[in-house]
Amino acid sequence: MVYQSRIFHLFKPATTFYQLQKAETIYSLKWRILLLFFLSTVIFAVQGYYGIGSSSISTTLTLDPRNIYEWHKALFIIGKLLSGIAYASCILFVPALLFNMMTEVSFYKLVVLQVFVLFILLIEQITYIPLLLLLHLDWYSSPLSFGIIGQYITKIPFLIALFGCISIFKIWGMYIQFTGLRVLSEMKRLPLFAIVFIINLLFWGISALLTYMDFYRLL
């Protein structure tokens, strides 16, 4: 069977993953990956332009002279653009590799699975832009995540960011991963859910840690 990779197959996962399981050849995967890389870099560059994710260095930037401020802003945008490439790479390939090691499902089929997940998470990244521009909310304060609840529970920045990572988009992505792996690997539900949850928790923890790491001082 031939499977043609299409991002909007995301909305009929049962049929999509059954076809993917039976597929011997996968078409159009490279083009979908290139498109998602392009979208990721554009989205992150726009975030950089509006200063999304600059909270750790914003107080220092305001003290800089005008010409130095503009230079630092340009560097920040470039850094965000590179972050878009790194983000897409990590979401596409790292979980696919980990799932491949734990389930023995074909790596390429797992990359197809992660294409859907990356598309979902890029939608989430887009929502951060109007949240900042219209409501002046950082990403970890999104009403679509547990970040606001986290701010009522604790004052620890790392935990607030960790709660902020848990959003309806992340849960949607986990559902797609679980549903896809359930069909592709035929593993039992409980161990499969544990694998998916632990890998996602690891990613959330790293994201929360990077949020409050002061790169300006490290440089």
C-alpha positions as CSV (number, residue, x, y, z in Angstrom):
1,M,0.0,0.0,0.0
2,V,1.1,3.6,-0.8
3,Y,0.6,6.3,1.8
4,Q,0.7,9.9,0.8
5,S,1.6,12.2,3.6
6,R,-1.0,15.0,4.1
7,I,-1.1,17.2,7.1
8,F,-4.9,17.5,7.3
9,H,-5.1,13.7,7.6
10,L,-4.6,14.7,11.2
11,F,-8.4,15.2,11.6
12,K,-9.2,11.5,10.8
13,P,-6.5,9.7,12.8
14,A,-8.1,6.3,13.0
15,T,-8.2,5.9,9.2
16,T,-4.9,7.7,8.7
17,F,-2.9,5.5,11.0
18,Y,-4.5,2.3,9.7
19,Q,-3.4,3.3,6.2
20,L,0.1,4.3,7.5
21,Q,0.5,0.9,9.3
22,K,-0.2,-1.0,6.1
23,A,1.9,1.4,3.9
24,E,5.0,0.1,2.2
25,T,5.8,3.4,0.5
26,I,5.4,6.9,1.8
27,Y,5.0,9.8,-0.6
28,S,5.4,13.6,-0.1
29,L,6.9,13.4,3.4
30,K,10.0,15.5,2.5
31,W,7.9,18.3,1.1
32,R,5.7,18.3,4.2
33,I,8.8,18.5,6.4
34,L,10.3,21.3,4.4
35,L,7.0,23.2,4.6
36,L,6.8,22.8,8.4
37,F,10.4,23.9,8.8
38,F,9.6,27.0,6.8
39,L,6.5,27.8,8.8
40,S,8.4,27.2,12.0
41,T,11.2,29.7,11.1
42,V,8.6,32.3,10.0
43,I,6.5,32.0,13.2
44,F,9.5,32.1,15.5
45,A,11.0,35.1,13.6
46,V,7.7,37.0,14.0
47,Q,7.7,36.2,17.7
48,G,11.2,37.5,17.9
49,Y,10.2,40.7,16.1
50,Y,7.5,41.3,18.8
51,G,9.8,40.3,21.6
52,I,8.0,37.1,22.6
53,G,10.4,35.1,24.8
54,S,12.6,38.0,25.7
55,S,11.5,38.4,29.3
56,S,14.8,37.1,30.7
57,I,16.8,39.9,28.9
58,S,14.2,42.7,28.5
59,T,15.2,44.6,31.6
60,T,18.8,44.6,30.5
61,L,18.0,45.7,26.9
62,T,16.1,48.8,28.1
63,L,19.3,50.0,29.7
64,D,21.3,49.8,26.5
65,P,21.9,52.8,24.2
66,R,19.7,53.0,21.1
67,N,22.2,51.6,18.6
68,I,23.1,48.7,20.9
69,Y,19.5,48.0,21.6
70,E,18.7,47.7,17.9
71,W,21.7,45.4,17.5
72,H,20.6,43.2,20.4
73,K,17.1,43.1,19.0
74,A,18.4,42.0,15.6
75,L,20.4,39.2,17.3
76,F,17.4,38.1,19.3
77,I,15.3,37.8,16.1
78,I,18.1,35.8,14.4
79,G,18.2,33.6,17.5
80,K,14.5,33.1,17.4
81,L,14.7,32.2,13.7
82,L,17.4,29.5,14.5
83,S,15.2,28.4,17.4
84,G,12.4,27.8,14.9
85,I,14.7,25.4,13.0
86,A,15.8,23.7,16.2
87,Y,12.2,23.5,17.5
88,A,11.0,21.8,14.3
89,S,14.0,19.4,14.3
90,C,13.5,18.4,17.9
91,I,9.7,17.8,17.6
92,L,10.0,15.8,14.4
93,F,13.0,13.7,15.0
94,V,13.8,13.3,18.7
95,P,10.4,11.7,19.8
96,A,10.4,9.6,16.6
97,L,13.8,8.2,17.5
98,L,12.8,7.6,21.1
99,F,9.5,5.9,20.1
100,N,11.5,3.9,17.5
101,M,13.8,2.6,20.3
102,M,10.8,1.7,22.6
103,T,8.3,0.3,20.1
104,E,10.3,-0.9,17.1
105,V,7.9,1.0,14.7
106,S,9.6,2.2,11.5
107,F,11.4,5.5,12.1
108,Y,9.9,7.0,8.9
109,K,6.4,6.2,10.0
110,L,7.1,7.8,13.4
111,V,8.3,10.9,11.6
112,V,4.9,11.0,9.8
113,L,3.3,10.8,13.2
114,Q,5.4,13.7,14.4
115,V,4.5,15.8,11.4
116,F,1.0,15.9,12.7
117,V,2.2,16.8,16.2
118,L,4.5,19.6,14.9
119,F,1.6,21.1,13.0
120,I,-0.5,21.2,16.2
121,L,2.3,22.8,18.2
122,L,3.0,25.4,15.5
123,I,-0.7,26.4,15.8
124,E,0.0,26.9,19.5
125,Q,3.1,29.0,18.7
126,I,0.9,31.3,16.5
127,T,-1.6,31.8,19.4
128,Y,1.2,33.3,21.5
129,I,1.4,36.3,19.1
130,P,-2.1,37.8,19.7
131,L,-1.9,36.9,23.4
132,L,1.1,39.2,23.7
133,L,-0.1,41.9,21.4
134,L,-3.7,42.1,22.6
135,L,-3.6,40.8,26.2
136,H,0.1,41.4,27.1
137,L,0.4,37.8,28.3
138,D,3.5,35.7,28.1
139,W,3.2,32.2,26.6
140,Y,3.2,30.5,30.0
141,S,0.1,32.7,31.0
142,S,-1.9,31.5,28.0
143,P,-5.6,30.8,29.0
144,L,-5.3,27.7,26.8
145,S,-2.8,26.2,29.2
146,F,-2.5,25.4,33.0
147,G,0.0,28.3,33.4
148,I,-2.5,30.6,35.1
149,I,-3.5,27.9,37.5
150,G,0.2,27.2,38.2
151,Q,0.6,30.9,39.1
152,Y,-2.0,30.5,41.8
153,I,-0.5,27.3,43.2
154,T,3.2,28.3,43.3
155,K,5.6,31.2,42.9
156,I,8.5,29.0,41.6
157,P,9.2,30.2,38.1
158,F,10.2,26.8,36.8
159,L,7.0,25.2,38.0
160,I,4.9,28.1,36.5
161,A,6.6,27.5,33.2
162,L,6.1,23.8,33.5
163,F,2.4,24.3,34.1
164,G,2.4,26.7,31.1
165,C,3.7,24.0,28.9
166,I,0.7,21.8,29.6
167,S,-1.9,23.2,27.1
168,I,-4.8,21.9,25.1
169,F,-2.5,21.8,22.1
170,K,0.1,19.6,24.0
171,I,-2.7,17.3,25.1
172,W,-4.0,17.1,21.5
173,G,-0.5,16.2,20.4
174,M,-0.2,13.5,23.0
175,Y,-3.6,12.1,21.9
176,I,-2.3,11.9,18.3
177,Q,0.9,10.2,19.5
178,F,-1.0,7.7,21.6
179,T,-3.6,7.0,18.9
180,G,-0.9,6.6,16.2
181,L,1.4,4.4,18.3
182,R,-1.6,2.3,19.5
183,V,-2.3,1.4,15.8
184,L,1.3,1.2,14.6
185,S,2.8,-0.7,17.5
186,E,-0.2,-2.6,18.8
187,M,1.2,-2.1,22.3
188,K,-1.1,-2.3,25.4
189,R,-2.6,1.0,26.4
190,L,-1.1,1.5,29.9
191,P,2.6,1.0,29.0
192,L,2.1,3.0,25.8
193,F,0.5,5.9,27.7
194,A,3.4,5.8,30.1
195,I,5.9,6.1,27.3
196,V,4.1,8.9,25.6
197,F,3.6,10.8,28.9
198,I,7.2,10.5,30.1
199,I,8.7,11.6,26.8
200,N,6.4,14.6,26.7
201,L,7.1,15.5,30.3
202,L,10.8,15.4,29.5
203,F,10.2,17.9,26.7
204,W,8.1,20.1,29.0
205,G,10.7,20.1,31.7
206,I,13.4,21.1,29.2
207,S,11.2,23.9,27.8
208,A,10.5,25.2,31.3
209,L,14.2,25.2,32.2
210,L,15.2,27.1,29.1
211,T,12.5,29.7,29.7
212,Y,14.3,31.0,32.8
213,M,17.9,30.4,31.8
214,D,19.6,33.7,31.6
215,F,21.5,33.4,28.3
216,Y,22.4,37.1,28.4
217,R,24.7,36.5,31.4
218,L,26.0,33.3,29.9
219,L,27.2,35.3,26.9
